[in-house]
Amino acid sequence: MTSIYRDFTGEAADLGAMVRAKKQLAMRGSLGSDINRLTAQFLDVCEADINHRDYSRHDVHEVLRAALACLNVYRTYARELREIAPEDERLILDSITAAKAYRPDLDPRLFDFLGEILRLRVENQTAVEFAMRFQQVAAAVMAKGLEDTAFYSFNRMIALNDVGGDPATFATTPAAFYQWCREIQKKWPRTMLATSTHDTKRSEDVRARLFVLSELPELWHAKVREWAEMNQQYRTREYPDRNFEYHLYQNLVGAWPIEEERMLAYAEKAMREAKIYTSWTDQNEQYESAVRNFIEKLYEDGAFRRSLDDFVAGIVEPGRVNSLTQTLIKLTAPGVPDFYQGCELWDFSLVDPDNRRPVDFESRRALLKQLDGATPEQVMERAGEGLPKLWLIKQVLALRGRHPEWFGTDADFHPMRKRGRRSDHVIAFSRASSVLAVAPRLVVKLAGEWHGTALTLSEGNWTNHLTGGTYDTGPIAIAELLRRFPVAMLSRETA
C-alpha cells in the first residue's frame, strides 16, 4: 500500500516529516500567539540562569518550536509538585534528541536546558510555570498539526487517519492485541472503547470497509489507475493534485453510495484542512473550483459510477464482517463499550458535520422489535438494512445485563488457544472463564476455508447467543461456530 501511494501520488509517505511540517504551520498560524507567549516565558527562564542568559529571542523561539514539532505525543504530565513519571521523562528526552537532529543549526545546549526545565530540574517558579504551559500548548500543537491537517494530507490508508490512531502503524498482530487487552484489564478496566465519535474523520463502518483494501492491494492499484485514466479529462490543468485524488477515491469507496452533495461538502472541508493549496483563512478559489468540478463530473459519468459500483460490491461483504468483528471485540474486550448514536446499524458517515445528521430512531426501534424471535438466517437475509450489527449489539448487551460481573473490573481476560492452518485468521478470547468471543480476521484471504481450524471448549455446556447453538466440552471447529453468523459469542451458564 505504501508503494501504491508513492507510485500514484509522488508523495514521500514520510508521516513524521509531514507531521513536523504541519505542526510548524500551526505554530506559525492559528497558534502563533500561544507560541509567542511561551517564547517570552522561556526567555525569562533563560535570563534568570547565568549559563543561558545570552540567548536571543530568536534562538529561544526556534528551539521551542523544534521541540514541540518533535514531541510525538499530545502532551506529557509533569505536575507542579515536581512529580514526573519515568515514561514522561523518556518522552521529553526523546523529543529533545529528535529536535537536535531536526535542527542541527541550533545550539544543542539550549535544547538540553529546555529538557531540564520540562523535567522540572530547574529550581524556580517561572520555570515550573513554563513547563506547565508547555504541556498545554503541546496538546494544541499536536491536535492542529496531526488531526486537523496531516490526517487530510497523508493518504496512504485513510482508514488509519483517525483520532486515537497512528497512520504510521499499518497493522498489528493478534499477539500484540491480546497483550494490549491484558494491559487494559490490569490498568484501565473502565476505559471507554469507542469506534465512532463526534470527531471521527470516517465512521467505523467506512473504516471497516476500507481495511479490506489492504488484502487486495494489486486489485486496488489497478482500479485506481483505471479511474485516474478515465477521469483525466475532468482535471483542470494539474488540479486536483494526485494526492487529493487518491484521498477522494478512498472516501468514495468507503462511503459508497454517498450523495454528491455530501461528498462535495466533505471535499471542501478536507482540502481546506489539508492546507496545501487552500485553507479556511486563505481560500484558493481556482483550486477549489477545479476540485468541485472534478467531483461533479465523476457523478455525471455513468461509466465511472458503474466501475465504482462493481468494485464496491466486491468488498461490501468482507467490510461488513470486519465491522461485526470490530463490534464484537468492543462489546466483550476489557473496557466499557461506547456507541455513537446512529451506529447501531451500518453507518457510512464522513467527518462532521456529515456524522451529525439526524438519526432515525423510529426506524431503529421498529427494526429492534422485528428481531424478536428472528433466526440468524433471517437476520443475515436483511444484511443490507444493518440487522446483523443491531442483532449482535442486542444479544451481547442482553448478556452483559444479566451477567455484568463477566465483563467487569475483576473479569479476567485470556486468549484462546487455536490449532489448525487458519489459526491466524481468528480472534478468540474468554472473559471471566465464562464468556468466549470468536471472530474472523482477514476474511478475503480466508475465503471461507478454515481447513479444520478449531479451539477447545473448557468443561461445561456452552451456548452461542448469536445462533442458539449449544456445545459440550472439547474441540469445536471454527467453521461450525461461524456457520450461521459471521461472529460468535458463547457463554457457560452456571448456578
N, C-alpha and C positions, 0 to 999 in steps of 0.2 A: 504493500500500500504506500510505503514511503517512496519507492521508485516510481510508482504510477503518478503520485503527486508531483514529484520533481519533474518527471517527463512532460506532464501536461501543462504545468504552470510555470516551470522555470524557477520556482522558489527553492531556497536552500533547505527548507524543512528543519531549520535550527530554531527550536522553540525558545531555548534560553536566550539567544541573541535577540530574538524578536521581543520577548517579554522585557528585557532590559531597555530596548529602544522605546517600547510603548510606555514603560514606567517613566522614562526620561521625558517623553512627550507630555504625559500627565503632569509631571512636576514643573514643566515649563508653562503649562496652560492652566487648567482649572484648579490645580493645587499650588499654583505659584505663590500665593500669599502665605500659605501654610509653610512652604519651604523657606521663604524669606524670614518668617518669624523664627523658625527652627534654626536657621543660619545665625541669626542675631544671638540666640541663646548659646549656641555652640561657640560663637566668637567670644561671648562673655566668659565662658568657662576657660577658654584658651588664654585670654588676657589675664586671668587670675592665677595662671600657672607660669612659673618662671621659665620653664623649658619650652613653652608653646605660645608665648605671648607675641611673638614676632610674625605669626602667620597672617596673611592678608585675608580680607573678607572673601575674595575670590577663591583662595586656597580652601578655606573652610567650607564654602558653598559647594565647590566641586567634589571634595571628599565626602561630604554629607550625601550628595546626590548619588555618587557612585556606590556608597554603602547601601542606600535604600534600593537602588536598582538591582543589587546583587543579593539582597536578603530573599531567600527562596521560600519563606513562609509569610503569612499575613502579618504576624507580629510575634514578639517574644513577651514573656510575662514576668519580668523583674518587678519587684514590689518596693515601695518606698522604704520599707523597714529593712532594706538591704538583704532581701531574700531573693535568691535566684537559683533555679534548678540547674543541675548539670547539663541537661538537654538544651536549655536556653543559652547557657554559656557556650556550648558547642556550636549552636546555630549562629551566634554572634561572631565567634571566631572564624567560622566557615565563610560568613558573609564578608568579613574583613579581608580574609585571604583572597577570596574571589575578586573583591574590589581592587586590591592591589594589582592583580593580574589584568583586570579590566582597564584600569587607568595607571599604567606604569609611569606616566609622565608626572604623577603627583607624589609628594613626599610620603614614603611608607611610614615614617614616624608619626605623622598626623593621623593616618589610618589606625595605627596601634593605639594612639591616645584615645581616639574615638571608641575603640573596642574596650579600653579600660573604663571609660565613662559608662558605656552601655551595660557593662558587667558590674557596675556600682563599686568600682575600685577607687574612684576619685572622691576624696573626703571633703565635699562642700555641698550645700543645699542646692546651689544653682545647677551643679552637675546632675544631681538626683532629679531635679525638676525637668531638666533637659532630657534625661533618659526616659522619664515617664512620657513626655510629649513625643519623643521619637517613636515610641511604640505605637501611639495613637495614629501618628501620621503615616507610619509604615503600613498599617492596615488599609488606609485610604489609597495609598500609592499602589499597593498590590491590587486592590479591587478595581481601580480605574485602569491600571495597566494591563492586568490579566483578563478579568471577567468582562470589562466593558470595552476592551479594544482588541487584545490578542485573540480572544475567543472568536472574534469575527474576521481575523486575518490569517490564522494558522489553520489551514483547511485540509490537513492530511486525512483526518477522520473526524468529522464534526460531531459525531455522537459522543466523543470523549471530551468535547469542549463544554463542560457544564460545571456549575457551582459544586465544589467539593471534589471535583475530578482533576486529573492531571493528564493533559493531552500528550505529554511526553511518555507516559506509561501506556503502551499499546495493549498490554494484556497481563494477566497474572495466572498463576497455576492453582488448581484445586487445593494443593497442599498449603499454599500461602493464604488462600481464602479461609481454610479451616483454622489456621493459626490466628488469623485476624479475628475470627469468631470467638476463639478461646480467650483472646485478649479483651474483647468487648465484654464477654461474660464475667471475666475476672475484675475488670477495672471500671467499666461503664455499663452495667447491665440495664440501666434505664435510658440509655441513649436513644435518640429518635432515629428511626430508619425511614428515610424519605426518598422517594424515587421521582416525584414531581413536586414543585413548589410554585409560588407566585413568580419566582425569579429564574426558573429554568429556561435555558435557551431553546430547548426542544423537549416535548413531553416524553414520559417514559416509554410510550409505545412507538414514537418516532425513533427513539434511540435503539429500541429493541429490534426494529426492522433494519435500521442502518447497520447494526452489528453483523447482519447476515453477509454484508458485502465483504467482510474480512475472510469469509470462507469461499468467496467467488472472485478473487482478485483479477484473474485473467478475463473472465466474462465482463466484469465491471470496467476494466480498462478498454476493452474492445467497444463496449457500449458508449462510454464517454467520448472516445474518438469518433465514433459514428455520429453521435449527436452534435459534436463540435463541427464536423464537416457539413451536416445537414443545416446547421444554424449559422454558419459563417456568413451567409447572405444577410443576416439580420443585425450584424455588428455594425456600429458606426465608427469607421476607421478602426482604431485598436480597442474600442470600448464595446462591452465591458472587458476588462482585463481577464486573462485566463484564470487567475486565482479566484476572482469573484464568480466566474462562470462555473468553475468546479464546485465552489460553495453552493451555487444555485442548483446544480443538478442533484447534489446530495439532498438538499432540502425538498426538492420536488419528489424524489424517490421516497424519502422518509415520510412525507405527509400526504402523498397522492392517494385519492383525488382531492386536491385543495383548490378552492375557488381562486380565480385570478385576482380578485380584489384583495384577498388575504395575502397572497404571495407578493403583490405589489407593495402592500403596506410593510410586510416583513423586509423586503429588499431595501426599501427606503431606510428603515432603521439599521439594517445590517451594514449597508455601505457607509452610512454616517458614523456608526460606532467604530468601524474599522479605521476611519480617519486616514485613509491612504490618498484618495482622490477628492474626497468631500467630507464634511463633518457637520455637526449641528450648528456650529458657530461660524463656519466658513464654507457655505454650500457652493458646490461646483455644478451649476445647472446643466452645463454641457454634458458632463459625465452622467448625472442623474437622469437626464432625459434619454440618453443612449441606453441606459440600463432598463428604464421603463419601457422603451420601445422594443428592446430585445425580448422582454418577458411577454409583452402583448403579442408579439409575432409568434412566440412559441405556442401560446394558447390558440392562436388562429390557425396554426399549421396542423392539419389533420394527420399527416404522416408522422410528425414528431409525437403527437399525442398517442397515436396507435403504438408506436415503438415504446413509449414510456409505459403505456398500459400493459403491454406484453411483458416488459421487463419486471414491472412491479408485481404482476400476477404470479411470477415465479418465485418471489421471495415473501409474499404475504403470509403463507402458512408457517414457514420457519420463523418469521418475525413474531407471529402470534405465540408460537411455542416459547421463544425467548422471553416474551412478556410474561407468560404464565410461570416460567421458571423463576424469573425475577420476582414476581408477586408472591409465589410460594416461599421463597427464601426470606423475603421481607416479613412475611407473616409468621415464620417459625424460627428464624435465627435469633440469637441474643439481641435484645433491644426492644423498643416499642414501635410497632408499625404505624406509619402515618399515611393517610390518603388525602391527596389534594382533591377537592371537590370536582367531580366530573370524570375522574379517572377510575370509577367503578366499572366502567365499560372501556372499550378501546378509545383512546383519546389521541388525536393526531394534531395537537396544537403546537405552534411555534412560540417564540418569545412574546412577552407582554407587549401590547395588550391582547394578542391573539389568545393567550391562555387564560384570559379573564372574561371571556364571553359568557353570557348567561348559561347556567346549567339547567337542563330539562329534568327536574327532579320527578315530575309526574310520570314520565316515561320509565324512569328507573324504578319507581315504586311499582308500576304495572309489571315490569319485567321480573322484579323480585317475587311478586305473587305467582307469576307463571312458573317459577322454579319449584314451587311446592309439588312434590311427587314426581318431578321430572327425572328421566333416566339420563345417564351420561350421553347416550346416543342422541337423545332429543336435544340436549344442550349443545352438542357438537354440530348438529344439523343447522343450528342458528348461530354459528360462529361469527358470521358477518355482523350480527347485531351486538356482539360483545358478551353474549351469555356465558361462555366459558370463564371469562375473567370474573364476572359477577358471581357465578356459581362457586368458584374457588374461594373468593373472599367470604361469601356467606357461610360456607361449610367450615372454613378454618376459624373464623370468628366465633361460630357457634361452639366449636370445641374449646376454644380459649375461654369462652364464657363459662363453660361447665367445669373446666379444669385450669384456672389461671395459674395454679402452682406449677404446672408443667412448663410454663413459659416465663416464670418469674425470675427474681434475682438469685434464687437458690437452685434453679433448674440447670443441671449440668449439660454440657454440650460435648458430644462425641461423634467424630466422623465414623461412618460405617465402612467396614472392610468389604471390598468387592473383589470378585475374581472373574476373569474372562477377558477376551480380546478387546472388548469395548469399555473397559473399566474407566478409561479417561473421559468417556462421554457421559458420565453420570455423576451428579452431586447427590450425596446421601449422608444424612446425619440424624442423630437422635437427640431429643431433649428429655431430661429427667428420666431417662431409660423407659419412657412410656409413649413417646411420640416419635415417629420416623417420617422424615421428609425425603422424597426421592424425585429428582428432576433431571432431564437430559440437558446436555450442552453440545454445541457444535453439531446441530441436527442435520445440516446439509451434508456434511461429510459422513455422518452416521448413516443417513439414507434408510433409516428404519431397520437396519440389520444389527441385531445385538449379539449374534453368534454365541448364544448361551451364557452371556454375562449375567451374573447372579450375585445376590447378597444373602446372608443368613439371618433369619429372624430368631431372636432370643426366645426363651421359654414363655409360652402364653398363647392366647388367642388374639389375633390381630385383625382389625377392621380397617378397610380403606374407606375413608369418609367421603371420597370423591366418586366412588363407584358402588359402594356397598359390599364389595368382595371381602371375604374372610379367609384367613390363612393361619396355619398352625406353625409351630416351631420348626425351624430347619431352613434349608436353602429355598430361595424363591427367585425365579428368573425375572430380570428387569423387564423383559418383553411382556411377561404376564402382568406385572404391576401396572404397566403403562398401556395395556392393550385397549382399554376403553376410554381413557382420558390421558392427555399428554403428560401430566404430573401426578404424583401420588402422595397422600398423607395418611399414614396408618397410626392407630393408637392401640394400646393394650389396656383395655378397661380392667380395673381392679376393684375389689371391695373397699 
